[in-house]
Amino acid sequence: MTMAPAGIEQRRKLTTEIPGPRSKELHDRRIHAVSAGLTVGLPVYIDRAEGAILVDVDGNQLIDLGAGIAVTSVGHAVPEVTDAIARQAARFTHTCFMVTPYEGYVEVCEALNRLTPGDHDKRSALFNSGAEAVENAVKIARLATGRQAIVVVDHAYHGRTNLTMALTAKNMPYKDRFGPFAPEVYRVATSYPFHDELSGAEAARRAIAEIETSVGAHNVAAVLIEPIQGEGGFIVPAKGFLPALSAWCTASGAQFIADEIQTGFCRTGAWFACDDEGVVPDMVTTAKGIAAGMPLAGVTGRTEVMNAVHEGGLGGTYGGNPVAAAAALAAIEVMRRDDLAARASWIGTVARRRLDALAVESPFIGEVRGRGAMIAVEFVEPGTKAPNAAAVKAVIAACAAEGVVVISCGTLGNVVRLLPNLAIAETLLDDGLAVIESAVRALDQTL
Ligand code: PLZ
């Protein structure tokens, strides 16, 4: 069985203003049906998508430079993935792996054990969402070490469930008035070279001193960190920071947990961001890009840690759902076959060349950074390093009006991030970058 390809031309095309009349109608229905607690990003309602093009209900074709927050890394409606989903959906959609298991779950775990950093013996467990994976990594680390303290860093984002809210740094909108939060979570300074101007070794010394003073090494079950911080602002730590923290964990008997939920699966030019400095985490959490949009997440760790858990200690009704597992296996095969890690690096080179030139020209750009196809532009008040969230809003709105979907991040809302799918056509990437350039050049007039 092969699904007919949607055949959407990989080209930006606007037929109405953005949002168009049908989108406006749907938005009105949404307001009367959906909780106001959910963010309204760009209120353009999507009808179908292919590659890097979103087609809205008014027939506009938008360039997707967000990939649903680093999820559809192989592209939208990739036939290998949609076929795998359709085939598996026709065979069976659910049994519950804990009741009667199936091969797809085992095969995804095999792939995670093989692809995550390090060639030691590993085991994995599958869940539904990134937050659920992080929760389980913490459960396992606590059980395996017999310790309770979890160390996280400034600007961290790990999810919105109760435990992961505690792990996440930013109050608004994630935590405000949703407490009380889980105990035994300790936050230390991160490495943010643009602002702290510290080397990786210096930033690690500062973080480790804070841990040893305020927590005590022997109390630490795990240090949990995103190897490149995502929601917090695409913060790339200075070289040496992650290796030093990882070495400290090994020496202290704590688990070093890399949250690769946003950075994983080829996004940064390697299978995982930790590969860049040869860091081998004790545990890795994955989600997002693993399954091309189907909900799936994983925890992978050393066998002795993952197997320290008593039988029945881990689970959930849907975790490792067979349809999501089939999508993951197909997506992983596309990444391998098409070497999407190399393509991510190429995207980074192309985008950085143009954005670096733009930064020279625009006083609103403080820094362009990132790795591979995880690219960020931090906006500042001209002549300072003070955050400029208004510039970010203006750039994103100008891009949206021209049919280019880009999203923001940063604890202070001061970063534009690009997360295109890794197979995006060169013409679309160029067109998208040209729209961003015009939006930034227009800031002088709008701000
Ligand atoms: N860890 C590193 O990036 C999800 C959040 C969107 P879930 N990031 C997008 C929003 O505003 O809710 C994320 C992440 C890292 C964990 C998570 C959580 O993953 O699948 O959203 O639960």
Boltz pocket constraint, residues with backbone or C-beta under 6 A from the ligand:
constraints:
  - pocket:
      binder: B
      contacts: [[A, 69], [A, 128], [A, 129], [A, 130], [A, 131], [A, 132], [A, 134], [A, 157], [A, 158], [A, 159], [A, 160], [A, 226], [A, 230], [A, 231], [A, 259], [A, 260], [A, 261], [A, 262], [A, 263], [A, 287], [A, 288]]
      max_distance: 6.0
